[in-house]
Amino acid sequence: MEHRQFYKMSMFEGSSHVPLMIMGPGLKSGLQLNQLVSLVDLYPTVLDIADVPAVGNLSGQSLLPLLSKVRVLFKKQHPDWVLSEYHGCNVNASTYMLRSGRWKYIAYADGLTVPPQLFDVTLDKEELHNVVLKFPDVQARLDKLLRGIVNYPEVSTTVHLYNKNEFNAWRQSLGSNYSQVIADLRWHVDWQKDALAYERAIDKWLYGSL
């Protein structure tokens, strides 16, 4: 559990920050780095180690310049930020995390419906204190950077509409069996406490705004 959240959808450090260990011939041993890297960097790194040319539109970059015993230059400057986003069915809104230096910025949905979060992970390792109101300049800078990487309000709207359309199509395909089928899904124990209220909540979501 991380902040009463579980699965890998959480943007808090306990879930999103996983140490990366790499070993192999030609790589420095016993080296520890604080460089922010991402899973998207692994593929170009493996290609680089295998001396296989990478296509030009990869999101990540090879980490070989950080690891090699011999001096290897970055083909382009490695970003000082890491992005993560989640759009699964286990959250109420699309979630975006931008980590840059000591700061972690978390935005939700269109950036307005749900207040964003800002954590100083150097001073607040447990991420218990949202300082977004205390550092509006940092929030503005990171939000601008995030929007430059991904237009998250637009993406969130697209995801939200897709979810509604797909759910509606599924419900219509069930016809009169809908109430019984949805009651038998994995949440069936809680559902039986007040099935009608849950169905009304779904209707409110389907026909409501973002």
C-alpha positions in Angstrom: 0.0 0.0 0.0 1.2 3.5 -0.9 -0.9 6.4 0.4 -3.8 3.9 0.6 -3.3 3.1 -3.1 -2.1 -0.2 -4.6 -1.3 -1.7 -7.9 1.3 0.0 -10.1 -1.0 2.9 -11.0 0.3 5.0 -8.1 2.5 8.0 -8.9 4.1 8.0 -5.4 7.7 6.9 -5.0 6.9 3.5 -3.5 5.4 2.5 -6.9 6.9 4.8 -9.5 10.5 5.0 -8.4 12.2 1.6 -9.0 16.0 1.4 -8.9 17.5 0.3 -12.2 20.5 -2.2 -12.1 22.5 -2.9 -15.2 25.5 -5.2 -15.5 27.5 -6.6 -18.4 30.9 -6.5 -20.2 32.4 -3.1 -20.8 30.2 -1.5 -18.2 31.5 0.2 -15.0 31.1 -2.0 -11.9 30.0 -0.6 -8.5 28.7 2.6 -10.1 25.8 4.4 -8.4 24.1 7.2 -10.2 21.2 9.5 -9.3 20.3 10.3 -12.9 16.6 10.1 -13.6 15.9 7.5 -16.3 12.9 5.7 -17.5 11.8 2.4 -19.0 11.7 4.0 -22.4 15.5 4.3 -22.1 16.1 0.5 -21.9 15.4 -0.3 -25.6 17.8 2.2 -27.1 20.4 1.1 -24.4 20.2 -2.5 -25.5 20.4 -1.5 -29.1 23.5 0.6 -28.3 25.2 -2.2 -26.4 24.5 -4.6 -29.4 25.8 -1.9 -31.8 22.4 -1.9 -33.6 21.3 1.4 -35.1 18.2 2.9 -33.5 15.4 4.5 -35.4 15.1 8.2 -35.0 11.7 8.5 -33.4 12.4 6.6 -30.1 11.2 8.4 -27.0 14.1 7.2 -24.8 17.8 7.5 -25.1 20.7 5.0 -24.6 22.2 5.1 -21.1 25.5 3.7 -22.4 27.3 7.1 -21.9 26.5 6.8 -18.2 27.7 3.2 -17.9 30.5 2.6 -20.3 34.1 2.2 -19.1 35.2 4.2 -22.2 34.0 7.7 -22.9 30.8 7.6 -24.9 29.0 10.8 -25.7 25.2 11.3 -25.6 23.9 11.6 -29.2 21.6 14.2 -27.8 21.2 15.7 -24.4 19.4 13.4 -22.0 16.3 15.1 -20.5 16.4 16.0 -16.8 12.8 14.8 -16.3 10.8 11.6 -16.3 7.2 11.3 -17.4 4.6 8.7 -16.4 1.0 8.6 -17.2 -1.9 6.2 -16.3 -5.3 5.9 -17.9 -6.6 2.5 -16.6 -10.0 1.6 -15.2 -8.8 1.7 -11.6 -8.6 5.5 -11.4 -11.3 8.1 -11.8 -9.2 10.3 -14.0 -6.2 10.2 -16.2 -3.0 10.8 -14.1 0.3 12.3 -15.2 3.5 12.5 -13.2 6.5 14.6 -14.1 9.6 14.2 -12.0 12.4 16.8 -12.4 15.2 17.2 -9.9 13.8 17.5 -6.4 10.3 18.1 -7.6 7.5 15.7 -8.5 4.4 17.2 -10.2 1.2 15.2 -10.5 -1.7 16.4 -12.7 -5.1 14.9 -13.1 -7.6 14.9 -15.9 -7.8 18.4 -17.5 -5.6 20.0 -14.7 -8.6 21.9 -13.3 -11.2 19.4 -12.3 -8.9 17.8 -9.7 -6.2 20.0 -8.0 -2.6 19.1 -8.9 0.0 17.9 -6.4 3.6 19.1 -6.0 6.1 17.3 -3.7 9.6 18.1 -2.8 10.9 14.5 -2.7 14.2 15.6 -1.2 12.7 17.1 2.0 9.4 15.2 1.9 10.4 11.6 1.1 7.0 10.2 2.2 5.2 12.7 -0.1 2.8 13.8 2.7 2.9 17.5 2.0 1.4 19.0 -1.2 3.3 22.3 -1.6 1.6 23.4 -4.9 0.2 26.5 -3.2 3.5 27.3 -1.6 5.5 27.2 -4.8 3.2 28.5 -7.6 6.2 29.4 -9.8 7.5 25.8 -9.7 4.0 24.5 -10.4 3.6 26.8 -13.4 7.0 25.8 -14.7 6.4 22.1 -14.4 2.9 22.3 -15.8 4.2 24.2 -18.8 6.9 21.6 -19.3 4.4 18.8 -18.9 2.0 20.3 -21.5 5.0 20.7 -23.9 5.6 16.9 -23.6 2.0 15.8 -23.7 -1.1 17.9 -24.1 -2.6 16.2 -21.1 -6.0 18.0 -21.0 -6.6 16.9 -24.6 -5.4 13.4 -24.0 -7.6 13.1 -20.9 -10.7 14.2 -22.8 -10.0 11.7 -25.5 -9.5 8.9 -23.0 -12.7 9.9 -21.1 -14.8 9.9 -24.2 -13.3 6.5 -25.3 -14.2 5.0 -21.9 -17.7 6.2 -22.1 -18.3 5.1 -25.6 -16.8 1.6 -25.0 -18.8 1.1 -21.8 -22.0 2.3 -23.5 -21.5 -0.1 -26.4 -20.8 -3.0 -23.9 -24.0 -2.1 -21.9 -26.1 -2.0 -25.0 -24.8 -5.3 -26.2 -26.0 -6.9 -23.0 -29.6 -5.6 -23.3 -31.8 -6.7 -20.5 -29.0 -8.8 -19.0 -26.9 -5.7 -18.1 -28.0 -5.4 -14.5 -27.3 -9.0 -13.7 -24.0 -9.2 -15.6 -22.5 -6.1 -14.0 -23.6 -7.3 -10.6 -21.6 -10.5 -11.0 -18.3 -8.8 -11.8 -15.4 -8.7 -9.4 -16.9 -6.0 -7.1 -20.1 -8.1 -6.7 -19.9 -8.1 -2.8 -19.9 -4.3 -2.5 -22.3 -4.0 -5.4 -25.0 -6.0 -3.7 -25.1 -3.5 -0.8 -26.9 -1.0 -3.0 -27.0 -2.1 -6.6 -29.4 0.7 -7.7 -27.2 3.4 -6.3 -24.2 2.1 -8.2 -26.2 1.9 -11.5 -27.2 5.5 -10.9 -23.6 6.5 -10.3 -22.7 4.9 -13.6 -25.4 6.8 -15.4 -24.2 10.0 -13.8 -20.7 9.3 -15.1 -21.9 8.3 -18.6 -24.0 11.4 -19.1 -22.0 13.9 -17.1 -19.0 16.0 -18.1 -15.3 15.4 -17.7 
